[in-house]
Amino acid sequence: MARPRCSNAVFASFNILTLLLGAAVLAGGIYAGTPRHRGGATDCERILRTPALILGAAIMVVSAAGIAGACCRASLLLWLYLFLAALLILAALCFAVFALAVTNAGAGRAVSGRGFKEYRLGDYSSWLRRRVEDGPTWGRIRSCLVEAGVCRSLQSNRTFDEFVNDNLSPVQSGCCKPPAECNFAYLNETYWTKPSGPTNSSNPDCNTWSNDQSELCYSCQSCKAGVLGNLKNSWKKIAIINAAFMVLLIVVYSLGCCVLRNNRRHKYTLVGNGK
């Protein structure tokens, strides 16, 4: 009976690790919604809270069912574990396919004489565009950008040549400066003056730009495109983590099937011995 005990121990150990992982994610979600300053939790933190709570709770429930099933040789709990784990694997697979589909389109456009790229909203998938074009949703995202100070980090009084050769992030390129085609005069990283005569550009962002440091280009189409550019880069990293998570789930799921089979053999052995 050493082999079944070994399989159960390995399976339970894996699930203890995933239980701790789920607890960490859940604690992070609770912490994100806890008021830690006079203004309470920020909009950025609230956006992250709900997904973290759901994911952390789901991982903990599945892991707890696996641990109880392995330690108590409870076949019912192991069947529940396998069912829930299969749902998690399916969800991870669906997310991978969905993320690939919606982020496949869209990329920054090189600008002549510039070290950064600029971003166009029309280059991205319609699903992503609808998300940022929705008024209330963009209001929350805009609030996050202002609170995070994504443009304040650029203010270092560089020369124009130093600035244009910088490798700006998609959000900084889209939200913290006017588009290059507007031909605004550079004073500093977040302060530009419009040309005195009429501009030849039809880009509406040229009129949307404001030197008010709380406005800048946060309402521009290029800012929304920059957010999607950052999102695409982030989802690429998440896709790698998601793939590793799926591999771990499949390994633990296979161990769960082995443990369930061992438990059934153990039960039949006890019945055969008259115990």
C-alpha positions as CSV (number, residue, x, y, z in Angstrom):
1,M,0.0,0.0,0.0
2,A,3.1,2.3,-0.1
3,R,2.4,3.4,-3.6
4,P,-1.2,4.7,-3.0
5,R,0.0,6.5,0.1
6,C,2.8,8.1,-1.9
7,S,0.4,9.2,-4.6
8,N,-2.0,10.7,-2.1
9,A,0.8,12.5,-0.3
10,V,2.2,14.0,-3.5
11,F,-1.3,15.0,-4.6
12,A,-2.1,16.6,-1.2
13,S,1.3,18.4,-1.3
14,F,0.5,20.0,-4.7
15,N,-2.9,21.1,-3.4
16,I,-1.4,22.6,-0.2
17,L,0.8,24.8,-2.5
18,T,-2.2,25.8,-4.6
19,L,-4.2,26.5,-1.5
20,L,-1.5,28.9,-0.3
21,L,-1.4,30.5,-3.7
22,G,-5.2,31.0,-3.6
23,A,-5.0,32.4,-0.1
24,A,-2.3,34.9,-1.3
25,V,-4.5,36.0,-4.2
26,L,-7.5,36.3,-2.0
27,A,-5.6,38.4,0.6
28,G,-4.4,40.6,-2.2
29,G,-7.9,41.2,-3.3
30,I,-9.1,42.1,0.2
31,Y,-6.1,44.4,0.7
32,A,-6.9,46.2,-2.5
33,G,-10.3,47.2,-1.2
34,T,-9.1,48.3,2.2
35,P,-9.1,52.0,2.8
36,R,-5.5,52.9,3.6
37,H,-5.6,56.7,3.3
38,R,-8.1,59.5,3.7
39,G,-9.7,59.0,0.3
40,G,-10.1,55.3,0.8
41,A,-9.4,52.7,-1.9
42,T,-8.7,54.1,-5.3
43,D,-10.5,53.3,-8.5
44,C,-7.5,51.4,-9.8
45,E,-7.5,49.2,-6.6
46,R,-11.2,48.5,-6.9
47,I,-10.9,47.4,-10.5
48,L,-8.3,44.7,-9.3
49,R,-10.3,43.6,-6.3
50,T,-13.2,41.6,-7.7
51,P,-11.2,39.4,-10.1
52,A,-8.7,38.7,-7.3
53,L,-11.4,37.7,-4.9
54,I,-13.1,35.4,-7.3
55,L,-9.9,33.7,-8.5
56,G,-8.5,33.3,-5.0
57,A,-11.7,31.8,-3.6
58,A,-12.0,29.4,-6.6
59,I,-8.4,28.1,-6.2
60,M,-8.9,27.7,-2.4
61,V,-12.2,25.8,-2.8
62,V,-10.8,23.4,-5.4
63,S,-7.6,22.9,-3.4
64,A,-9.4,22.2,-0.1
65,A,-11.6,19.6,-1.8
66,G,-8.5,17.9,-3.2
67,I,-6.7,17.9,0.2
68,A,-9.8,16.6,2.0
69,G,-10.4,13.9,-0.6
70,A,-6.8,12.7,-0.5
71,C,-6.4,12.7,3.3
72,C,-9.8,11.2,4.1
73,R,-9.9,8.9,1.0
74,A,-13.3,10.5,0.3
75,S,-14.2,9.6,-3.3
76,L,-17.1,12.0,-3.4
77,L,-14.8,14.9,-2.6
78,L,-12.3,13.7,-5.2
79,W,-15.0,13.6,-7.8
80,L,-16.0,17.2,-6.8
81,Y,-12.3,18.2,-7.0
82,L,-11.9,16.7,-10.5
83,F,-15.1,18.4,-11.7
84,L,-14.1,21.8,-10.4
85,A,-10.5,21.4,-11.6
86,A,-11.8,20.5,-15.1
87,L,-13.8,23.8,-15.0
88,L,-10.7,25.7,-14.1
89,I,-8.7,24.1,-16.9
90,L,-11.5,24.9,-19.4
91,A,-11.7,28.5,-18.1
92,A,-7.9,28.9,-18.5
93,L,-8.1,27.5,-22.0
94,C,-11.0,29.7,-23.0
95,F,-9.1,32.8,-21.6
96,A,-6.0,31.8,-23.7
97,V,-8.1,31.6,-26.9
98,F,-10.0,34.8,-26.1
99,A,-6.9,36.8,-25.3
100,L,-5.3,35.6,-28.5
101,A,-8.3,36.6,-30.6
102,V,-8.9,40.1,-29.1
103,T,-5.2,41.1,-28.9
104,N,-4.0,39.7,-32.2
105,A,-4.7,43.0,-34.0
106,G,-3.1,46.4,-33.1
107,A,0.4,47.6,-32.9
108,G,2.3,50.8,-32.5
109,R,3.2,52.8,-35.6
110,A,6.8,54.1,-35.9
111,V,7.1,57.8,-36.3
112,S,9.9,59.2,-38.4
113,G,12.7,60.8,-36.2
114,R,11.1,59.5,-33.0
115,G,12.3,56.8,-30.6
116,F,8.7,56.0,-29.5
117,K,5.7,54.7,-31.4
118,E,2.2,56.2,-31.7
119,Y,-1.0,54.3,-31.4
120,R,-4.3,54.4,-33.3
121,L,-7.6,53.2,-31.8
122,G,-8.8,51.9,-35.1
123,D,-6.0,49.4,-35.3
124,Y,-7.4,47.3,-32.4
125,S,-10.2,44.7,-32.3
126,S,-13.8,46.0,-32.1
127,W,-14.3,44.3,-28.8
128,L,-11.4,46.1,-27.2
129,R,-12.5,49.4,-28.7
130,R,-16.0,49.1,-27.3
131,R,-14.5,48.6,-23.8
132,V,-12.6,52.0,-23.9
133,E,-15.2,53.9,-25.9
134,D,-17.8,53.2,-23.2
135,G,-18.1,56.4,-21.1
136,P,-18.3,55.0,-17.6
137,T,-15.5,52.5,-18.2
138,W,-13.2,55.0,-19.7
139,G,-13.9,57.4,-16.8
140,R,-12.6,54.7,-14.4
141,I,-9.6,54.0,-16.5
142,R,-8.9,57.7,-16.9
143,S,-9.1,58.1,-13.1
144,C,-6.6,55.3,-12.7
145,L,-4.1,57.0,-15.1
146,V,-4.3,60.3,-13.2
147,E,-3.9,58.6,-9.8
148,A,-1.0,56.6,-11.0
149,G,0.8,59.7,-12.3
150,V,1.8,58.1,-15.6
151,C,2.7,61.6,-17.0
152,R,4.3,63.1,-13.9
153,S,7.1,60.5,-14.3
154,L,8.1,62.2,-17.6
155,Q,8.6,65.6,-16.1
156,S,12.4,65.9,-15.9
157,N,13.0,69.0,-18.0
158,R,14.7,67.3,-20.9
159,T,15.6,68.9,-24.2
160,F,13.4,68.1,-27.2
161,D,16.0,65.8,-28.8
162,E,16.3,63.9,-25.5
163,F,12.5,63.5,-25.2
164,V,11.8,62.4,-28.8
165,N,14.5,59.7,-28.6
166,D,13.0,58.3,-25.4
167,N,11.3,54.9,-25.5
168,L,7.9,55.9,-24.1
169,S,5.4,53.3,-23.0
170,P,2.1,53.1,-25.1
171,V,0.2,55.0,-22.4
172,Q,2.8,57.7,-22.1
173,S,2.9,58.1,-25.8
174,G,-0.8,58.3,-26.2
175,C,-1.8,60.2,-23.0
176,C,1.0,62.5,-22.1
177,K,1.8,64.4,-25.4
178,P,-0.1,65.4,-28.5
179,P,0.3,63.3,-31.6
180,A,3.3,64.2,-33.7
181,E,1.2,65.1,-36.7
182,C,-0.3,68.0,-34.8
183,N,3.1,69.8,-35.1
184,F,2.9,71.4,-31.6
185,A,5.9,73.3,-30.3
186,Y,7.7,71.5,-27.4
187,L,8.2,73.5,-24.2
188,N,8.6,70.5,-21.8
189,E,7.5,66.9,-21.6
190,T,3.8,67.7,-20.8
191,Y,3.5,71.3,-22.0
192,W,3.2,72.0,-25.8
193,T,1.9,75.1,-27.6
194,K,-0.3,74.9,-30.6
195,P,0.8,76.5,-33.9
196,S,-0.5,80.0,-34.5
197,G,-2.0,79.1,-37.9
198,P,-4.5,76.4,-38.9
199,T,-3.2,72.9,-38.7
200,N,-3.2,70.5,-41.6
201,S,-4.0,67.5,-39.5
202,S,-7.5,66.1,-39.3
203,N,-6.7,64.3,-36.1
204,P,-9.3,65.4,-33.5
205,D,-6.7,64.8,-30.7
206,C,-5.0,68.0,-31.8
207,N,-8.0,70.0,-30.5
208,T,-8.5,67.7,-27.5
209,W,-5.0,68.3,-26.1
210,S,-4.8,70.6,-23.1
211,N,-1.8,71.9,-21.1
212,D,-3.9,71.5,-18.0
213,Q,-1.9,68.9,-16.1
214,S,-5.0,67.1,-15.0
215,E,-6.3,66.9,-18.6
216,L,-3.4,66.6,-21.1
217,C,-4.5,64.0,-23.7
218,Y,-6.4,61.8,-21.3
219,S,-9.6,62.3,-23.4
220,C,-7.8,61.7,-26.7
221,Q,-8.3,58.7,-29.0
222,S,-4.6,58.1,-28.9
223,C,-4.7,57.7,-25.1
224,K,-7.4,55.0,-25.4
225,A,-5.2,53.3,-28.0
226,G,-2.2,53.6,-25.7
227,V,-4.1,51.9,-22.9
228,L,-5.0,49.1,-25.3
229,G,-1.3,48.9,-26.3
230,N,-0.3,48.5,-22.7
231,L,-3.1,46.0,-22.2
232,K,-1.9,43.9,-25.1
233,N,1.6,43.8,-23.7
234,S,0.3,42.9,-20.3
235,W,-1.9,40.1,-21.7
236,K,1.2,38.6,-23.4
237,K,2.8,38.2,-20.0
238,I,-0.5,36.9,-18.5
239,A,-0.7,34.4,-21.3
240,I,2.6,32.9,-20.2
241,I,1.5,32.7,-16.6
242,N,-1.8,31.2,-17.7
243,A,0.0,28.5,-19.7
244,A,2.1,27.6,-16.7
245,F,-1.1,27.5,-14.6
246,M,-2.8,25.2,-17.1
247,V,0.2,22.8,-17.0
248,L,0.1,22.8,-13.2
249,L,-3.6,22.1,-13.2
250,I,-3.3,19.3,-15.7
251,V,-0.5,17.7,-13.7
252,V,-2.5,17.9,-10.5
253,Y,-5.7,16.8,-12.3
254,S,-3.8,13.7,-13.5
255,L,-2.6,13.0,-9.9
256,G,-6.2,13.4,-8.8
257,C,-7.4,10.7,-11.2
258,C,-4.6,8.5,-9.9
259,V,-5.6,9.1,-6.3
260,L,-9.2,8.4,-7.0
261,R,-8.3,5.1,-8.7
262,N,-6.1,4.1,-5.8
263,N,-8.9,4.9,-3.3
264,R,-11.3,2.7,-5.2
265,R,-8.7,-0.2,-5.2
266,H,-8.1,0.4,-1.5
267,K,-11.9,0.1,-0.9
268,Y,-12.2,-3.1,-2.9
269,T,-9.2,-4.6,-1.1
270,L,-10.8,-3.9,2.2
271,V,-14.1,-5.4,1.1
272,G,-12.2,-8.4,-0.3
273,N,-10.5,-8.9,3.0
274,G,-13.8,-8.7,4.9
275,K,-12.9,-5.5,6.7
